[in-house]
Every structure is written in structure tokens, then in C-alpha cells.
């Protein structure tokens, strides 16, 4: 029986009351502060002031705990909008905000589907918004948006971690490597790339995410229009 279907043990008022919600909130707090490496049954128990064995009535493994914290964060991802495009956009933007707030989430999305109730509710809202669209379009379209979001947020988090590790933000990194690129581009070996670096737009992370997402949604709209013609 999966963790969402397994009942909790009866509440024990002493020495400290527990619930899955308390365990999950403690785990999220640890992960937000110090990453997923800080999340273990022992550390969660210590944060709650109980022995590790007290937790096993509520969760059986660390993997179950991770499933629960992911699904709890998915409650923050609320689809909104009057049509499929607005709904897909809102889910993409809300997912990005959730990852920005919970950096560890970038390491847990993009693999096998998560099947908790909040995650399923998000998926249900997306599919409901695309009612009337051919499923041969819906399935790859939703997968494409998911892949775009996962790739974009992981890149942003990788940059955030690189800044912490190197002590240089992106502008400092660019300035440090600028002379090398100037010398390299002066050889004439990379004219197309040189033009992009020299004359292309320098977009913020917000602009890059928004514009790329709109390109993708435009493509989905075109495919839906083709199927309907």
C-alpha cells in the first residue's frame, strides 16, 4: 500500500505529538536550509525532538518521505486560466516559482511521474483544460512543456549553485572570460557565434523563461490549429 493510502497510527500526545504533516514540514524546512542531503529520518526525528523509531509508523523509508515533500510542494502549484494556454503557462510559471523557493525540487522533478494527490490534481487540471484537443496532440504537448520547465529551472538552479561555489555572479563570470572570447572571436573562426554574443539580446532569467515558453506555446497552438483545419 502506498504512503498516501496507508492510515496514520493513532495520535500519541506524549512525549511529542506527531503526524505526517509535521514530519513533512520538518523535512521541507531541513531541505530548504541545507538541501536534500540534510533530509534523513534521523535528522527529521531530531528536528522534532523524538527518536527515529517514532517515525516508522508514519513513513517506512526516506523515499516515502521524499514523495510526501514533493507532493506537499505541489499544493503550491495551482493551475489557473480560462483556456489550455493560460493553464499550461500558469503551471509552468508556478513550477518555476516553487523551484526558486525550494531549490531541492529541481533535483526531484523530471524523472518518473509523481503520483501524490496534489500532483495528480495538477495533472487533472491541465488535462481538463485541454478537453477537446486531440490526445495525439495533448500528450506530446504537455510532455514538451514539462521538459521545457524542467530544463529551464535546472539551468537556473545550476547557475545559482555555481555562483555560490565560485563566488562570482553571471556578470562577473562574463567579465572574467570576456578577454578570452574577444581573442577567440578575433580569429574569425566563429563568426555566427561572435555576432550572437556581440549583437544579440542579453535577456534576464525571467525574460528567457517567459519568451521561450511563449515560443513553445505558439508551436502547440499551431499544431492544434492544423489538426482542426
ZAPA-511484 format. One line per 8 residues: number of its first residue (from 1); for each residue x, y, z of N, C-alpha, C, CB. Coordinates in nm, 3 decimals. Glycine has a CB too. Example, Ala and Ser with C-alpha at 12.3 -4.5 7.8 and 13.67 -1.06 7.14 Angstrom:
BEGIN
1 = 1.319 -0.569 0.780 1.230 -0.450 0.780 1.320 -0.330 0.780 1.131 -0.447 0.905 ~ 1.285 -0.225 0.708 1.367 -0.106 0.714 1.290 0.003 0.787 1.408 -0.060 0.572
# end
This chain:
BEGIN
1 = 0.085 -0.119 0.000 0.000 0.000 0.000 0.088 0.124 0.000 -0.096 0.001 0.123 ~ 0.060 0.218 -0.090 0.142 0.338 -0.099 0.115 0.430 0.019 0.116 0.412 -0.231 ~ 0.206 0.523 0.042 0.202 0.602 0.163 0.076 0.688 0.171 0.324 0.690 0.172 ~ 0.023 0.731 0.056 -0.095 0.818 0.061 -0.221 0.741 0.101 -0.116 0.885 -0.074 ~ -0.220 0.611 0.084 -0.336 0.528 0.118 -0.323 0.463 0.255 -0.356 0.421 0.012 ~ -0.204 0.458 0.310 -0.182 0.390 0.436 -0.223 0.481 0.551 -0.034 0.346 0.451 ~ -0.311 0.436 0.640 -0.355 0.523 0.750 -0.242 0.551 0.848 -0.473 0.461 0.824 ~ -0.249 0.666 0.912 -0.153 0.700 1.015 -0.188 0.626 1.143 -0.148 0.853 1.039
9 = -0.088 0.605 1.231 -0.119 0.545 1.361 -0.197 0.643 1.446 0.010 0.502 1.433 ~ -0.262 0.596 1.550 -0.336 0.687 1.640 -0.242 0.792 1.699 -0.405 0.609 1.753 ~ -0.294 0.912 1.716 -0.211 1.021 1.770 -0.171 0.990 1.914 -0.287 1.155 1.763 ~ -0.043 1.016 1.941 0.008 0.997 2.077 0.047 1.133 2.133 0.129 0.899 2.079 ~ -0.018 1.179 2.238 0.008 1.313 2.289 0.143 1.328 2.356 -0.098 1.352 2.386 ~ 0.202 1.217 2.401 0.333 1.225 2.467 0.423 1.118 2.408 0.320 1.208 2.622 ~ 0.555 1.142 2.409 0.623 1.262 2.457 0.613 1.381 2.362 0.767 1.231 2.483 ~ 0.578 1.358 2.237 0.557 1.470 2.144 0.458 1.423 2.040 0.691 1.518 2.078
17 = 0.351 1.499 2.014 0.253 1.457 1.913 0.315 1.460 1.774 0.129 1.548 1.917 ~ 0.279 1.360 1.693 0.333 1.351 1.558 0.219 1.335 1.458 0.433 1.234 1.546 ~ 0.250 1.368 1.335 0.161 1.342 1.223 0.248 1.346 1.098 0.042 1.447 1.215 ~ 0.197 1.292 0.989 0.273 1.300 0.863 0.297 1.445 0.824 0.199 1.226 0.750 ~ 0.198 1.529 0.849 0.215 1.671 0.814 0.332 1.733 0.890 0.087 1.749 0.843 ~ 0.344 1.702 1.018 0.457 1.756 1.096 0.590 1.702 1.044 0.441 1.722 1.245 ~ 0.594 1.574 1.011 0.717 1.516 0.956 0.755 1.585 0.826 0.700 1.366 0.932 ~ 0.656 1.603 0.740 0.682 1.663 0.609 0.729 1.807 0.623 0.557 1.657 0.520
25 = 0.664 1.884 0.709 0.704 2.023 0.726 0.845 2.033 0.782 0.606 2.095 0.820 ~ 0.879 1.944 0.873 1.016 1.944 0.926 1.116 1.909 0.817 1.028 1.845 1.043 ~ 1.083 1.811 0.734 1.173 1.771 0.626 1.191 1.883 0.524 1.120 1.646 0.556 ~ 1.083 1.952 0.490 1.093 2.063 0.395 1.180 2.174 0.452 0.952 2.117 0.360 ~ 1.164 2.202 0.579 1.246 2.305 0.642 1.395 2.269 0.636 1.203 2.326 0.788 ~ 1.428 2.143 0.661 1.566 2.098 0.652 1.618 2.109 0.508 1.579 1.953 0.701 ~ 1.535 2.065 0.412 1.577 2.069 0.272 1.595 2.211 0.223 1.476 1.996 0.184 ~ 1.505 2.300 0.262 1.517 2.440 0.220 1.645 2.503 0.274 1.396 2.521 0.269
33 = 1.683 2.464 0.393 1.801 2.524 0.456 1.931 2.466 0.403 1.795 2.505 0.606 ~ 1.935 2.333 0.386 2.064 2.267 0.358 2.060 2.165 0.246 2.113 2.201 0.482 ~ 1.953 2.158 0.169 1.947 2.065 0.058 1.900 1.927 0.098 2.081 2.055 -0.007 ~ 1.888 1.840 -0.002 1.835 1.706 0.023 1.925 1.621 0.110 1.812 1.637 -0.108 ~ 2.056 1.650 0.110 2.146 1.573 0.194 2.113 1.589 0.342 2.290 1.614 0.169 ~ 2.043 1.697 0.375 2.008 1.722 0.515 1.881 1.649 0.555 1.990 1.871 0.538 ~ 1.817 1.581 0.460 1.691 1.513 0.490 1.716 1.364 0.511 1.589 1.535 0.376 ~ 1.698 1.320 0.631 1.703 1.178 0.666 1.605 1.156 0.779 1.849 1.133 0.706
41 = 1.566 1.031 0.799 1.472 1.005 0.908 1.534 1.046 1.042 1.433 0.855 0.909 ~ 1.663 1.022 1.057 1.728 1.058 1.184 1.726 1.208 1.208 1.874 1.007 1.186 ~ 1.757 1.285 1.102 1.761 1.431 1.118 1.622 1.490 1.136 1.828 1.495 0.997 ~ 1.524 1.434 1.067 1.386 1.480 1.087 1.341 1.451 1.230 1.291 1.414 0.986 ~ 1.372 1.331 1.278 1.336 1.296 1.416 1.402 1.392 1.515 1.377 1.151 1.447 ~ 1.529 1.425 1.491 1.598 1.516 1.581 1.533 1.654 1.579 1.746 1.527 1.543 ~ 1.492 1.699 1.460 1.429 1.830 1.449 1.296 1.834 1.524 1.407 1.865 1.303 ~ 1.230 1.718 1.532 1.101 1.710 1.602 1.115 1.673 1.749 1.012 1.609 1.533
49 = 1.238 1.642 1.789 1.261 1.609 1.929 1.210 1.473 1.969 1.198 1.710 2.015 ~ 1.214 1.377 1.874 1.169 1.241 1.904 1.274 1.142 1.856 1.031 1.211 1.837 ~ 1.261 1.018 1.895 1.351 0.915 1.847 1.315 0.872 1.706 1.348 0.795 1.941 ~ 1.413 0.829 1.626 1.385 0.790 1.487 1.279 0.682 1.474 1.510 0.743 1.421 ~ 1.273 0.589 1.570 1.177 0.480 1.559 1.033 0.531 1.564 1.200 0.379 1.670 ~ 1.010 0.648 1.624 0.875 0.703 1.628 0.822 0.732 1.488 0.873 0.831 1.712 ~ 0.913 0.754 1.392 0.869 0.794 1.258 0.814 0.679 1.176 0.984 0.858 1.183 ~ 0.854 0.556 1.210 0.824 0.445 1.121 0.677 0.407 1.117 0.903 0.326 1.162
57 = 0.598 0.457 1.208 0.454 0.436 1.197 0.391 0.525 1.092 0.389 0.459 1.330 ~ 0.464 0.629 1.055 0.411 0.729 0.962 0.470 0.715 0.822 0.438 0.869 1.014 ~ 0.596 0.679 0.816 0.664 0.656 0.688 0.758 0.537 0.706 0.743 0.784 0.641 ~ 0.778 0.464 0.597 0.862 0.344 0.606 1.004 0.368 0.558 0.800 0.232 0.527 ~ 1.021 0.460 0.464 1.153 0.482 0.403 1.174 0.630 0.376 1.167 0.400 0.273 ~ 1.298 0.665 0.348 1.328 0.802 0.308 1.260 0.833 0.175 1.480 0.824 0.297 ~ 1.250 0.734 0.087 1.185 0.756 -0.043 1.039 0.799 -0.024 1.193 0.629 -0.130 ~ 0.971 0.739 0.072 0.834 0.782 0.101 0.832 0.926 0.151 0.770 0.690 0.204
65 = 0.929 0.961 0.233 0.935 1.098 0.283 0.956 1.196 0.168 1.049 1.112 0.387 ~ 1.042 1.161 0.074 1.063 1.248 -0.042 0.936 1.260 -0.126 1.179 1.196 -0.128 ~ 0.866 1.148 -0.143 0.738 1.154 -0.215 0.643 1.252 -0.148 0.674 1.014 -0.222 ~ 0.640 1.248 -0.017 0.547 1.333 0.057 0.586 1.481 0.048 0.541 1.290 0.202 ~ 0.716 1.512 0.056 0.753 1.653 0.050 0.732 1.709 -0.091 0.899 1.672 0.093 ~ 0.756 1.626 -0.193 0.728 1.671 -0.330 0.580 1.704 -0.345 0.770 1.565 -0.433 ~ 0.495 1.614 -0.299 0.352 1.634 -0.318 0.303 1.753 -0.237 0.276 1.509 -0.279 ~ 0.362 1.777 -0.121 0.325 1.894 -0.041 0.357 2.022 -0.115 0.396 1.892 0.094
73 = 0.474 2.028 -0.178 0.511 2.147 -0.254 0.420 2.164 -0.376 0.659 2.140 -0.298 ~ 0.376 2.052 -0.434 0.286 2.062 -0.549 0.154 2.129 -0.513 0.259 1.923 -0.606 ~ 0.120 2.134 -0.387 0.000 2.207 -0.347 0.014 2.356 -0.376 -0.030 2.186 -0.198 ~ 0.139 2.404 -0.390 0.165 2.544 -0.423 0.149 2.571 -0.572 0.306 2.583 -0.378 ~ 0.143 2.466 -0.653 0.136 2.480 -0.799 -0.011 2.467 -0.838 0.225 2.371 -0.872 ~ -0.077 2.581 -0.847 -0.222 2.582 -0.871 -0.250 2.631 -1.013 -0.294 2.672 -0.766 ~ -0.295 2.543 -1.100 -0.328 2.585 -1.237 -0.440 2.689 -1.237 -0.369 2.464 -1.322 ~ -0.428 2.784 -1.327 -0.530 2.889 -1.337 -0.543 2.931 -1.482 -0.493 3.011 -1.247
81 = -0.662 2.977 -1.517 -0.682 3.026 -1.652 -0.810 2.974 -1.713 -0.567 2.988 -1.739 ~ -0.850 3.037 -1.823 -0.976 3.003 -1.890 -0.958 2.914 -2.011 -1.046 3.128 -1.930 ~ -0.834 2.890 -2.053 -0.811 2.803 -2.168 -0.681 2.727 -2.148 -0.807 2.884 -2.300 ~ -0.653 2.633 -2.239 -0.537 2.546 -2.220 -0.407 2.625 -2.215 -0.531 2.442 -2.331 ~ -0.398 2.731 -2.295 -0.273 2.807 -2.300 -0.247 2.877 -2.166 -0.276 2.910 -2.414 ~ -0.349 2.939 -2.111 -0.333 3.005 -1.982 -0.300 2.904 -1.872 -0.461 3.082 -1.946 ~ -0.364 2.789 -1.877 -0.340 2.687 -1.775 -0.198 2.633 -1.784 -0.440 2.573 -1.788 ~ -0.152 2.599 -1.905 -0.016 2.550 -1.920 0.085 2.655 -1.878 0.009 2.507 -2.065
89 = 0.059 2.780 -1.913 0.150 2.888 -1.873 0.154 2.902 -1.722 0.109 3.020 -1.937 ~ 0.037 2.897 -1.658 0.032 2.914 -1.513 0.103 2.802 -1.441 -0.112 2.923 -1.466 ~ 0.090 2.678 -1.490 0.159 2.565 -1.428 0.310 2.581 -1.444 0.111 2.431 -1.489 ~ 0.353 2.620 -1.563 0.496 2.638 -1.587 0.554 2.746 -1.494 0.522 2.676 -1.733 ~ 0.485 2.858 -1.485 0.534 2.967 -1.401 0.529 2.932 -1.253 0.453 3.094 -1.427 ~ 0.423 2.863 -1.211 0.412 2.824 -1.071 0.517 2.720 -1.033 0.272 2.770 -1.041 ~ 0.547 2.628 -1.126 0.652 2.530 -1.100 0.786 2.599 -1.083 0.659 2.427 -1.214 ~ 0.812 2.696 -1.169 0.938 2.771 -1.158 0.946 2.844 -1.024 0.951 2.873 -1.274
97 = 0.838 2.906 -0.982 0.839 2.974 -0.852 0.863 2.876 -0.738 0.707 3.049 -0.829 ~ 0.801 2.758 -0.747 0.819 2.658 -0.642 0.965 2.614 -0.634 0.728 2.537 -0.666 ~ 1.028 2.596 -0.749 1.169 2.554 -0.750 1.257 2.667 -0.698 1.213 2.514 -0.893 ~ 1.225 2.790 -0.730 1.304 2.901 -0.678 1.295 2.909 -0.527 1.258 3.032 -0.740 ~ 1.179 2.875 -0.472 1.161 2.878 -0.327 1.218 2.753 -0.261 1.013 2.891 -0.293 ~ 1.209 2.639 -0.330 1.257 2.511 -0.276 1.359 2.456 -0.376 1.137 2.408 -0.253 ~ 1.482 2.501 -0.366 1.585 2.469 -0.465 1.601 2.319 -0.488 1.718 2.527 -0.422 ~ 1.584 2.240 -0.385 1.599 2.095 -0.393 1.500 2.030 -0.488 1.585 2.034 -0.256
105 = 1.387 2.097 -0.513 1.286 2.040 -0.601 1.340 2.018 -0.742 1.164 2.131 -0.606 ~ 1.438 2.099 -0.783 1.497 2.083 -0.916 1.561 1.946 -0.932 1.601 2.192 -0.941 ~ 1.605 1.887 -0.822 1.671 1.756 -0.828 1.572 1.640 -0.830 1.766 1.740 -0.710 ~ 1.445 1.668 -0.805 1.348 1.560 -0.790 1.242 1.558 -0.899 1.282 1.571 -0.656 ~ 1.236 1.660 -0.982 1.138 1.660 -1.091 1.206 1.616 -1.220 1.074 1.800 -1.108 ~ 1.124 1.569 -1.313 1.176 1.532 -1.444 1.202 1.384 -1.463 1.300 1.605 -1.468 ~ 1.187 1.305 -1.358 1.207 1.161 -1.372 1.072 1.091 -1.386 1.284 1.105 -1.252 ~ 1.055 0.983 -1.311 0.928 0.912 -1.315 0.817 1.002 -1.261 0.936 0.781 -1.234
113 = 0.694 0.981 -1.309 0.584 1.066 -1.263 0.564 1.055 -1.111 0.454 1.028 -1.335 ~ 0.531 1.168 -1.050 0.493 1.168 -0.909 0.342 1.150 -0.902 0.538 1.301 -0.837 ~ 0.298 1.069 -0.807 0.159 1.023 -0.808 0.082 1.061 -0.682 0.155 0.875 -0.825 ~ 0.132 1.158 -0.608 0.058 1.204 -0.490 -0.067 1.280 -0.529 0.147 1.291 -0.404 ~ -0.159 1.299 -0.435 -0.287 1.362 -0.467 -0.275 1.505 -0.520 -0.373 1.364 -0.345 ~ -0.184 1.584 -0.467 -0.168 1.721 -0.518 -0.111 1.722 -0.659 -0.079 1.803 -0.425 ~ -0.015 1.632 -0.684 0.043 1.621 -0.817 -0.062 1.576 -0.917 0.161 1.524 -0.817 ~ -0.142 1.478 -0.879 -0.247 1.430 -0.968 -0.351 1.539 -0.994 -0.315 1.306 -0.908
121 = -0.380 1.621 -0.893 -0.477 1.730 -0.912 -0.426 1.831 -1.014 -0.506 1.800 -0.778 ~ -0.296 1.859 -1.010 -0.238 1.949 -1.109 -0.251 1.889 -1.248 -0.091 1.979 -1.077 ~ -0.217 1.761 -1.261 -0.229 1.695 -1.390 -0.372 1.691 -1.440 -0.174 1.556 -1.382 ~ -0.466 1.670 -1.349 -0.608 1.667 -1.387 -0.652 1.803 -1.441 -0.695 1.628 -1.265 ~ -0.608 1.911 -1.376 -0.647 2.044 -1.422 -0.592 2.073 -1.560 -0.598 2.150 -1.323 ~ -0.469 2.029 -1.586 -0.409 2.050 -1.718 -0.486 1.973 -1.824 -0.261 2.007 -1.718 ~ -0.513 1.846 -1.797 -0.584 1.765 -1.896 -0.726 1.817 -1.918 -0.588 1.619 -1.851 ~ -0.792 1.861 -1.813 -0.926 1.915 -1.827 -0.927 2.041 -1.913 -0.986 1.945 -1.689
129 = -0.822 2.122 -1.900 -0.813 2.245 -1.980 -0.795 2.214 -2.128 -0.697 2.332 -1.931 ~ -0.742 2.094 -2.158 -0.718 2.057 -2.298 -0.826 1.965 -2.353 -0.583 1.991 -2.311 ~ -0.939 1.958 -2.283 -1.052 1.880 -2.333 -1.093 1.933 -2.470 -1.171 1.885 -2.233 ~ -1.113 1.844 -2.562 -1.149 1.883 -2.697 -1.032 1.884 -2.793 -1.211 2.017 -2.695 ~ -0.910 1.882 -2.739 -0.791 1.874 -2.823 -0.756 1.727 -2.842 -0.671 1.952 -2.759 ~ -0.718 1.691 -2.964 -0.684 1.552 -2.994 -0.575 1.502 -2.899 -0.637 1.538 -3.141 ~ -0.594 1.384 -2.843 -0.496 1.329 -2.749 -0.359 1.309 -2.813 -0.546 1.197 -2.693 ~ -0.356 1.289 -2.945 -0.227 1.277 -3.013 -0.148 1.407 -3.007 -0.247 1.236 -3.159
137 = -0.217 1.518 -2.980 -0.152 1.647 -2.959 -0.130 1.673 -2.811 -0.235 1.761 -3.021 ~ -0.230 1.640 -2.731 -0.224 1.670 -2.588 -0.102 1.606 -2.522 -0.351 1.622 -2.518 ~ -0.083 1.477 -2.546 0.023 1.404 -2.474 0.162 1.460 -2.503 0.019 1.256 -2.512 ~ 0.203 1.475 -2.630 0.336 1.532 -2.654 0.344 1.680 -2.618 0.374 1.512 -2.798 ~ 0.233 1.753 -2.629 0.235 1.896 -2.595 0.264 1.915 -2.447 0.102 1.962 -2.633 ~ 0.193 1.841 -2.361 0.215 1.852 -2.217 0.356 1.804 -2.182 0.109 1.770 -2.139 ~ 0.400 1.696 -2.246 0.536 1.646 -2.221 0.640 1.750 -2.261 0.560 1.515 -2.298 ~ 0.616 1.821 -2.372 0.711 1.922 -2.417 0.719 2.039 -2.319 0.671 1.974 -2.556
145 = 0.605 2.082 -2.267 0.606 2.191 -2.169 0.676 2.146 -2.041 0.462 2.238 -2.138 ~ 0.647 2.024 -1.997 0.714 1.972 -1.877 0.865 1.967 -1.897 0.661 1.832 -1.843 ~ 0.908 1.919 -2.014 1.052 1.909 -2.042 1.115 2.048 -2.045 1.076 1.836 -2.174 ~ 1.045 2.144 -2.104 1.098 2.281 -2.108 1.115 2.337 -1.967 1.004 2.373 -2.191 ~ 1.014 2.319 -1.884 1.020 2.373 -1.749 1.132 2.307 -1.669 0.885 2.354 -1.677 ~ 1.141 2.175 -1.677 1.246 2.104 -1.603 1.384 2.152 -1.647 1.233 1.952 -1.624 ~ 1.406 2.161 -1.777 1.535 2.205 -1.826 1.566 2.348 -1.785 1.541 2.193 -1.975 ~ 1.467 2.435 -1.795 1.489 2.576 -1.762 1.519 2.595 -1.614 1.368 2.659 -1.801
153 = 1.441 2.531 -1.527 1.463 2.553 -1.384 1.591 2.487 -1.337 1.344 2.501 -1.303 ~ 1.625 2.374 -1.395 1.752 2.311 -1.356 1.870 2.397 -1.397 1.764 2.171 -1.418 ~ 1.861 2.462 -1.513 1.968 2.551 -1.556 1.980 2.670 -1.460 1.942 2.601 -1.701 ~ 1.866 2.725 -1.420 1.869 2.838 -1.327 1.929 2.798 -1.192 1.728 2.894 -1.307 ~ 1.890 2.681 -1.143 1.944 2.637 -1.015 2.092 2.603 -1.027 1.867 2.515 -0.963 ~ 2.132 2.547 -1.141 2.275 2.520 -1.162 2.355 2.649 -1.160 2.297 2.447 -1.296 ~ 2.300 2.755 -1.218 2.368 2.885 -1.215 2.374 2.939 -1.072 2.295 2.985 -1.307 ~ 2.266 2.924 -0.999 2.265 2.971 -0.860 2.371 2.898 -0.779 2.126 2.952 -0.797
161 = 2.383 2.768 -0.799 2.482 2.690 -0.725 2.624 2.724 -0.769 2.457 2.541 -0.743 ~ 2.640 2.750 -0.899 2.773 2.790 -0.949 2.816 2.923 -0.889 2.773 2.799 -1.103 ~ 2.722 3.015 -0.873 2.755 3.142 -0.811 2.803 3.123 -0.668 2.633 3.235 -0.812 ~ 2.734 3.036 -0.594 2.775 3.011 -0.456 2.912 2.945 -0.450 2.673 2.925 -0.383 ~ 2.935 2.849 -0.541 3.061 2.775 -0.537 3.179 2.861 -0.581 3.052 2.653 -0.626 ~ 3.158 2.947 -0.680 3.269 3.026 -0.735 3.285 3.163 -0.672 3.249 3.043 -0.882 ~ 3.178 3.210 -0.609 3.181 3.346 -0.556 3.162 3.453 -0.662 3.311 3.369 -0.485 ~ 3.128 3.412 -0.786 3.107 3.507 -0.895 2.966 3.494 -0.949 3.210 3.483 -1.009
169 = 2.898 3.609 -0.965 2.769 3.604 -1.031 2.792 3.599 -1.182 2.680 3.726 -0.992 ~ 2.683 3.592 -1.259 2.697 3.571 -1.403 2.769 3.687 -1.470 2.560 3.552 -1.466 ~ 2.745 3.809 -1.424 2.813 3.924 -1.485 2.963 3.920 -1.455 2.752 4.056 -1.432 ~ 2.999 3.881 -1.335 3.142 3.869 -1.301 3.206 3.757 -1.381 3.160 3.844 -1.151 ~ 3.133 3.647 -1.399 3.184 3.536 -1.481 3.208 3.581 -1.624 3.086 3.418 -1.479 ~ 3.112 3.654 -1.681 3.125 3.703 -1.818 3.243 3.799 -1.830 2.996 3.772 -1.863 ~ 3.258 3.887 -1.732 3.368 3.982 -1.735 3.503 3.911 -1.728 3.356 4.083 -1.621 ~ 3.510 3.805 -1.647 3.635 3.732 -1.633 3.674 3.660 -1.761 3.625 3.632 -1.519
177 = 3.575 3.616 -1.839 3.603 3.541 -1.961 3.594 3.627 -2.087 3.508 3.426 -1.972 ~ 3.558 3.754 -2.068 3.545 3.843 -2.183 3.670 3.854 -2.268 3.506 3.978 -2.137 ~ 3.787 3.881 -2.210 3.909 3.894 -2.291 3.941 3.769 -2.373 4.027 3.926 -2.201 ~ 3.918 3.652 -2.314 3.941 3.527 -2.387 3.850 3.518 -2.508 3.919 3.406 -2.295 ~ 3.722 3.548 -2.489 3.628 3.541 -2.601 3.664 3.643 -2.709 3.485 3.564 -2.552 ~ 3.704 3.761 -2.668 3.743 3.861 -2.768 3.859 3.812 -2.852 3.780 3.994 -2.700 ~ 3.959 3.752 -2.789 4.072 3.699 -2.863 4.029 3.585 -2.955 4.181 3.651 -2.768 ~ 3.942 3.499 -2.904 3.897 3.384 -2.983 3.814 3.429 -3.103 3.817 3.288 -2.896
185 = 3.721 3.521 -3.081 3.636 3.568 -3.190 3.716 3.648 -3.293 3.522 3.653 -3.135 ~ 3.826 3.711 -3.249 3.909 3.788 -3.342 3.977 3.700 -3.445 4.015 3.866 -3.265 ~ 3.983 3.570 -3.420 4.044 3.480 -3.518 3.953 3.458 -3.639 4.075 3.346 -3.453 ~ 3.827 3.493 -3.627 3.734 3.473 -3.737 3.681 3.332 -3.751 3.798 3.513 -3.863 ~ 3.711 3.245 -3.657 3.668 3.105 -3.667 3.522 3.085 -3.629 3.755 3.018 -3.579 ~ 3.465 3.179 -3.554 3.328 3.162 -3.504 3.244 3.287 -3.534 3.329 3.134 -3.350 ~ 3.224 3.319 -3.661 3.154 3.444 -3.694 3.009 3.447 -3.648 3.159 3.468 -3.843 ~ 2.936 3.336 -3.663 2.796 3.336 -3.623 2.782 3.352 -3.472 2.726 3.207 -3.670
193 = 2.863 3.279 -3.398 2.860 3.288 -3.253 2.903 3.426 -3.206 2.948 3.181 -3.190 ~ 3.003 3.481 -3.271 3.051 3.615 -3.235 2.940 3.718 -3.251 3.172 3.654 -3.322 ~ 2.863 3.706 -3.360 2.753 3.801 -3.384 2.648 3.790 -3.275 2.689 3.777 -3.521 ~ 2.616 3.668 -3.233 2.517 3.650 -3.128 2.563 3.714 -2.998 2.488 3.501 -3.106 ~ 2.688 3.689 -2.960 2.741 3.744 -2.835 2.749 3.896 -2.842 2.880 3.685 -2.805 ~ 2.789 3.948 -2.958 2.809 4.092 -2.971 2.678 4.168 -2.988 2.900 4.120 -3.090 ~ 2.587 4.116 -3.071 2.468 4.192 -3.109 2.336 4.135 -3.055 2.460 4.200 -3.257 ~ 2.339 4.016 -3.002 2.215 3.953 -2.957 2.162 4.017 -2.829 2.236 3.805 -2.934
201 = 2.034 3.994 -2.799 1.977 4.048 -2.675 2.035 3.979 -2.553 1.824 4.034 -2.675 ~ 2.053 4.053 -2.448 2.101 3.998 -2.322 1.982 3.994 -2.225 2.221 4.083 -2.262 ~ 1.917 3.880 -2.223 1.791 3.865 -2.151 1.815 3.822 -2.006 1.701 3.764 -2.221 ~ 1.726 3.868 -1.920 1.728 3.821 -1.782 1.674 3.678 -1.778 1.646 3.915 -1.690 ~ 1.689 3.614 -1.663 1.636 3.479 -1.647 1.485 3.478 -1.663 1.675 3.421 -1.511 ~ 1.419 3.580 -1.610 1.274 3.589 -1.622 1.233 3.603 -1.769 1.220 3.708 -1.541 ~ 1.301 3.689 -1.843 1.270 3.710 -1.984 1.298 3.584 -2.066 1.349 3.827 -2.040 ~ 1.409 3.521 -2.038 1.443 3.399 -2.112 1.337 3.293 -2.092 1.580 3.346 -2.067
209 = 1.294 3.274 -1.968 1.192 3.172 -1.940 1.060 3.208 -2.008 1.171 3.158 -1.788 ~ 1.018 3.332 -1.995 0.887 3.372 -2.048 0.884 3.364 -2.200 0.853 3.513 -2.003 ~ 0.988 3.415 -2.266 0.989 3.416 -2.412 0.999 3.273 -2.467 1.106 3.501 -2.464 ~ 1.084 3.192 -2.408 1.097 3.054 -2.453 0.967 2.978 -2.438 1.207 2.984 -2.377 ~ 0.897 3.002 -2.326 0.769 2.936 -2.303 0.666 2.979 -2.407 0.717 2.967 -2.162 ~ 0.664 3.107 -2.441 0.568 3.154 -2.541 0.599 3.096 -2.679 0.570 3.308 -2.549 ~ 0.728 3.082 -2.713 0.763 3.014 -2.838 0.703 2.874 -2.842 0.917 3.007 -2.855 ~ 0.716 2.803 -2.731 0.666 2.666 -2.724 0.514 2.661 -2.734 0.713 2.599 -2.595
217 = 0.447 2.751 -2.662 0.302 2.755 -2.667 0.251 2.794 -2.805 0.249 2.852 -2.562 ~ 0.325 2.882 -2.873 0.290 2.917 -3.011 0.294 2.793 -3.100 0.385 3.024 -3.066 ~ 0.395 2.710 -3.082 0.407 2.589 -3.162 0.293 2.492 -3.134 0.540 2.521 -3.135 ~ 0.255 2.480 -3.008 0.142 2.393 -2.973 0.013 2.447 -3.035 0.128 2.381 -2.819 ~ -0.005 2.579 -3.028 -0.123 2.640 -3.088 -0.129 2.613 -3.237 -0.125 2.790 -3.062 ~ -0.014 2.623 -3.304 -0.011 2.597 -3.448 -0.049 2.453 -3.478 0.128 2.627 -3.505 ~ 0.000 2.359 -3.398 -0.032 2.219 -3.421 -0.181 2.191 -3.397 0.054 2.129 -3.331 ~ -0.236 2.253 -3.293 -0.379 2.235 -3.269 -0.460 2.292 -3.385 -0.420 2.303 -3.137
225 = -0.418 2.406 -3.436 -0.489 2.467 -3.549 -0.482 2.378 -3.672 -0.431 2.605 -3.581 ~ -0.366 2.316 -3.696 -0.351 2.226 -3.810 -0.445 2.107 -3.799 -0.208 2.178 -3.821 ~ -0.455 2.052 -3.677 -0.539 1.934 -3.657 -0.688 1.970 -3.672 -0.514 1.873 -3.517 ~ -0.721 2.097 -3.641 -0.860 2.137 -3.650 -0.902 2.185 -3.786 -0.886 2.241 -3.553 ~ -0.805 2.203 -3.877 -0.838 2.256 -4.009 -0.881 2.144 -4.104 -0.718 2.331 -4.067
# end
